[in-house]
Amino acid sequence: MNACSALRRLPVLVLLAGLAACSGPQLRPGDAALRSDRSVVRLLALVEASREQQDQVLAAYDVDGVRRREIERELQTLNRERGQLDPHQPDFLAANQAWVQRWTALMTERYAIQARFDVAVAGVLKSGQWEDWVNYTTAQPSGYASYGEGGPGRRP
């Protein structure tokens, strides 16, 4: 990243860091996908990343940022389409299979983008920061820990 690029990003980072500091809960646990650069900035503040680390992580996020947003929009559209499929129609199984293939392709690409980003972040953060990053992005939201096999709401 050259000096001009870093200087242009500085006011935005300062503003976002200020908003993050005043915005209550910093990051919802379990938000592994990190769907916005704002959530990345908040998480960087939580793990106490240096300015250089922040720049490197945000640059890594920007690499696939446009495609990441496109995938999210396409998944939302697909979910709406799935709700419109009618199991009473004779072509339902074929239509559902086509939907599953499109969904699978998008999810495969989404996870590949996330994996590239995770590798970049792991290479930038120190081990303690990385542990905090993982804890914040993979923790279960409160109230969900007991759901699952044998949990409340399950049939015996």
N, C-alpha and C positions, 0 to 999 in steps of 0.2 A: 504494500500500500504506500503510495507516495504521500508527500507532506500536504499537498493541496487537498487530496482526497480525505486525509485525516482531519484537516482543519475544517472542511465542509461538514464532516460528520460530528465534530465536537459540539456545536450548539445543540444539535438534536440529541446527542447522548446526555448532555448536561440536563436538558429539559426532561428527557425520559427518566433519568435517574432521580430527578426531583419529584416527578410524578409518582414514581415507584415508591419513594420514601414516604409519601403522604397518602398512599392509596390503600391503607389497611392491609389485609392479607397479601403477602407478596406473590404467592404462586399457589394455585390450587394443587394439592397433592394428587398424583396420578395423571397429571397432564403431560404424559410422556411424549406426545407428538409435538409439543411446543409450537402451536399453530400461529404464533405471531412473533415478530421481532421484539415487540414490547415484552412478551413473556420471557424472551431470552435475556433482555436487558435486566428485568427484575431478578431473574435467576442468577445472573452474573453478579448483581449486587449482593444477593444472599450468600454466595460462595466467596465473596470478597475478592473478586478478580481485579487485577491491576488494569490500568488503562491499556497497556499493550495487549494483555490477554483479552480484554473486551473487544478491541479492534480486530484481533485475529478470529475470535469466535463469531463476531458479527459478519466479518468478511466470508467466513465459511457458511454462515446461514444464508447470506445473499446469493451464493453460487446457485442454489436451486430454489430461491424464494419465489420466483414467478411460477415455476412449474408446481411447487408445493401448493400455492393458492389455487391454481387451475385444477389440481387433483381434488382438493377439498370441495370446490364447486361441482366438479363432475360427480363426486360421490354423493353430494346432496341431491343432485338431479337424479342419479340412479336410484337412490332410496325412494324418491317420490314416484319414479316409474315403477318400482317394485310394488308399491302400494296400489298401483292401478291395474296390476295383472289380476285377471279374474280366473280362479281355478275352475269355473264352470265352462270356460271356453275350451274347445277341443285342442287348441295349440298351446295351452298353458304350460305343459312340461317343456316344450321346445323353447317357448319364450322365456321361461324361467332359466333354462340352461344357458341361453344367450346372455341373460342378465348376469348370471353367476360368472360367466367367462369375462365379461366386461369388468365386473366388480373385482374379480381376482387379479386381472391385469393392473388395474389402478392400485389396488392394495400392495401388489408386488413392487410396483414403482415407488409407492409411498414409503414402504419399509426400506427400500434401497437408498432413497434420499436420506431417510433418517439415519441409516447405518453410516453413510458417508459423513454426515454431520457429527454423529457420535464419535467416529474415529478422529475427526478434526478436533473436536472439543477435548477428547481424552489426551491428544497430543499437546494441547496448549496448557491445560490446567495441571497444577501440582496434584500429587496423589490425594491429599486430604480434601482439596477442593473438588476433585473428581468424585470422591466418595460422597461428599455433600450433594453434588449435582445429581448423582444417581439416586440418592435418598429422596431428594425433592421431586424428582421426575417419575419415580416408580412407587412411591408410597400410596397405599390405598386411602381414598377419602374416608373420613371418619363415618362410622355407621355401616360400612360395607364389609368389615373384617369377618363377620360371622356368617355371611351369606355364602352358600355353596353346598357341597355335599354334606348333608345332615344338618345344615344350618336352619334358622327359623324360616318358615314359609315353605319348607320342603316337606313332601309327603314322607311318612315313616316307611 
